[in-house]
Amino acid sequence: MKKELGIFVLLAVVCGVLAVLSPEFLSATNLQNLARLIGIFGIFSIGTGIVIITGGIDLSVGSVFALLGVILSILLVEYKVPAALAIIIVLAMTTFLGLIHGLLVTKVKIQPFIVTLCGLLFYRGLSRYITDDNTKGFGNAAGFETLQSVATGSLFGIPTPFVLLVVIGTIMWVVLHRSVWGRYLFAVGRNETASMFSGINTSVMIASAYVIGGLLAGVSGIVLAFYTNSVSPSSHGNSYELYGIAAAVLGGCSLRGGTGSIIGIFIGTALLQVLQNLVNLLGIPSSLNFAVMGVVIMLGVIADQVLQTRNAK
């Protein structure tokens, strides 16, 4: 809990400073938009964090968003597939991609970095090929207005993506921190060999982490597609995997594996989005967004290294 408390205090300080520097930060419109973005990014960051807990990494998330968005648009707009069926198809697709990643890592013994890097390139290229590099969109959402309304609307004044994040986060907190599966996942992340000799099916555990990561990327990708209302295959979701990694690391997930928490990832996502909001509200050039993210990741890794060193003494 020390990591979570520390990052929460930092979040509170940054919010306080930003509120003083820019009163617009506390406006209802800005807070609603901030909550919406925290919801979208937080959902797939949880999936990324679970993969990181196993000692793995997922670099393909942004490209998965592009492929999902393209296929979702084609299904709904061009083929007039019922909204519920279209959602099932794209979620099944991203979950299956997660399974493929997990099997390549566990059965073929390819490094997660290589597997998901290839996914990053392949899915982006495939989405560009399918569309002939043309932008796809949802127009006025004719025939699937309810789906768009749910994805982009609000519930009692709270943006739906944020509500969805709270629901998914609560479920994943129970699964990760209060179940046998969660205990096994942490054990595999800390020492895969020892876990295997203890009777844990490490291949199943690691593969399941990638499956969950794929499923949550699918949920987040659907909301993101409707949030933007258009999907440019060459840029949609570009580098979003870095946001997920940054949020997880900032929230206490060690890139070495074996540590992390849902609450930490939630707070890490919120802090990252507040920092992005700070860049926008204070008129800092948007080109520095990646510089801010780079600093955040580096500080998170340094903090993890310091804690690992102290615990070893």
N, C-alpha and C positions, 0 to 999 in steps of 0.2 A: 504493500500500500504506500510505501514511501515514495516510489516513483510517481504514482498516480497523484498523490498529494502535492508533490513538487511541481508537476506539470499543471495541476489545477491552479495553484497559487500564481504560476507564471501567466496562465490564461487570464486570471482575474486582474493581474497587474496590467497586462497589455490592454484589456478591455477598458480599464479605468483610465489609462493614459490616452487611449484613442477617443474616449468619450469627452475628455477635457480638450484635446486638440481639435476634435471635429464633432460638434454637437449633433451633426447629421447621423452619426453612428447609432444614436439611440432612437432615431425616427422609426416609426412603425414599418414603413416601406423597406428600409434598409435591414431591419431585424428580420422581417419576413423573408427577404431574399437571402439573407445570411443563413437562416434556418433551413431554407430549401436546399442551398448548396451543401450545407453540413450533412443533410439527409442523403443527398445523391452521392457525395464522396464517402460518407461514413459507411454506407452499406457495402461497397466493394472494398473499402479499406479493412473491414472486418475479415473478409475473405482473404485478402492479402496477408493480414496479420496471422491468420491461422496457418497459412502456408509457411510463413517466416518462422513460426514456432517450431515447425518440423526441421528447421535448418535449411529450408528451400527458399525459392524466390519465384515471383511471377512477373515477367516483363511484358506479357502479351495483352494485358487488360485493355489498354487503349485501342489496340487493333481489333480486339474482340468487340468493343463498342462500335467501331466502324462497320464491321461485318454484320453485327446484330441489327444496327440501325438500318442498314441497306436492305437486309432481308425482311425486316419488320415493315418497312415502307412498301416494298414490293408486294408482300402478302396482303396488306390492308388496302393499299391504294390501287394497285394494278390487278391483283387476283381476287379482290373483294372477299378474302377469307374472313370468316367470323372472328371478332376480336378475341374471344376466349381461346379459340383454336390457334390463332396466330401467336398469342402469348405462350401457350403450351409448346408450340413448335420452337420458338426462339429460346425459351428456357431449357428445353431438352437439348437444343444444339449447344448452348454454352456449357451445360453440365457435361455433355458428352466430350466436348473439347477438354474440359478439366480432367475427365477420366483418362483421355488419351495422354495428356501431360503426365498424370500420375503413373500410368503404366510404363511410359518411356523412362521415367525416373527410376521406378522400382524394379521393373522387369528387364529392361534393356540396359539399365545402369548408366544412362546418360545424365550428365550434370544438369540440375534444374535451370541454371543460367542459360545453357545452350538450348535446352528444349524450349523454354519460353521465349528466348531470343528468336529462334526459328519461327515460333508461333507469331511473334510480333511482326516479322517480315512477311510471312505467308498470308496471314489473315488480312493485313492491310493491302497486299498485292491482289488477293482474291476479291476483296470488296471493290477495288478499283477496276478490276477486270469485268466483274459482273455488271457494273454500271457504265462501263466504258468511260470511266473517270467523270461521270456526270453526277451532279448533286441530286439526291432523292429527298423528298419531303412528304408531309402529311396534309398539306393544304388546309382546308377548313374542317378536316376530320369527318367528312361526310360518311355516315354509316358506323362510325366508332367514336361518336361524341362522348359517350359515357366513359370510355377508356381514357381518352385524352383529359377529360374533366377530373377523373380520379388521379391521374398521374401528375397533373399540373395544378390541381385545386388545393383547397384547404379544408381542414376539419376543425370546427369551432375556432376558426381564426389561426390555426396552426397548419403550416404547409404539410401536405400529405407526405412528401418524401421524408420529412422529419419524424412524423408519426410512424411511418414505416420503419425508419431506422430504430426508433425506440422499441418497437415490437420485435424486430429481428434481433436487435442487440440484447433484449431481455432473454429471448429464446437461446441465443448463442452463449450468453453468460451462464445459463443453467447447464447447457451442453458441455461447455468448456471447463467450467469451474465446479460443477456439482455432479459430474457423471464419471463412470469408469472410462468412457471414451476419452474424456478430457485428460484424466490422469495418465492414461497410456500415451496420449499425444505429447504431453510435456516430457514424459519419460523418454520417448523416442527422440525428441528434439535434444535432450540433454546428452544421451548416449545411445545411439541406435544399436550398437553391437551388444551392449549390456542388456538392453531391452529385449532383443531377439533371444538371448540366452535365458531371459527370465520368462519366456513363453509368450511374449507379445508378438503378434503377427505385424511386424513393422511395415511390410509392404502394403497391407490393407490400410494401416493407419495413415501412412504418407499419401497413398492414392486417394483416400477419403478426404484428406485436407484439400487436395487439388479439385476434387469434385465439388466440395462446398464452395471453394473459391470461384469455380466456374458458375455455379448456380447464383451466388450473390452478385457476381459481375453481370449476369443476365438480368437480374432484378434491377440493379442500378442502371444498366445500359438502357433498359426500356424507359425508365423515368427520364434519363438524360436525353434520349431521342425526342421525346415529347417536349421536354424543356427547351431544346433548341429549335424544334419543329422542322429541322432540315438536317440532312446528313451529307456532308461532303466527304467522300471516301478517302481523300488524300489528307484530311486534317481533323476529322471528327474524332474526339478522344485522344488526340495526339499528346503523348507524354503523360497521360493520366495515370499510368502505372507508377510514375515517380511520385505523384501525390499520395497514392496508396501506400507506397513504401515509406515515404516521409512521415505520414500520419502514424503508421504502425511503429516505426522506430522512435518517433517523438513520444509516442504513448507507452514506451517501455518494452517493446518487442526487440529482443536481441537478435542481430543478424547471425549470431552463432547458433541460435535455436534454443529451445527449452524454456524461454521466459516470455511473458506477455500477458495482457489481460484485455477483456472487452471494454471495460471502463477506461483503461488507459488509451486504447485506440479511439474511443469516442472523444475523449478530451484532446487527444493529439489531432484528430480531424478538425475539431472546433478551433483549436489554436492556429492551425495552418490556414483555415479559412478566414479567421480574424486578421491574421497577418496579411493575407491577400487583400482583404477589405481595407486594411490600413494603407496599403500601397495605392489603392484606387482613391480613397477618400482624401488622402494627403497630396494627391497629384504627383506622386512619385512615378517616373516613367515605367510603363507596364513591362518594358524590356527587362526590368530588374526582378520580375516575378521569379524567374528561374534562379537568379542569384540568391534571393531570399530562401527559396526551397533548398538550394545547395547548402547554405549556411545552417539551415534547420537540420538537415540530415547529418551534417558533420558534427554539430553540437550534440545530437542524439547519440551518435557513435562514440564520441569522446566521453560522454557521460556514462555510457554502457561500459566502456573500457576502464574508466576510473572505478566504477562499482565492482567490476569483475576483479580488478587488482586488489581492492580492499577486502572483498570476500575471500580471496585466496590467502590473505595473511592470517 
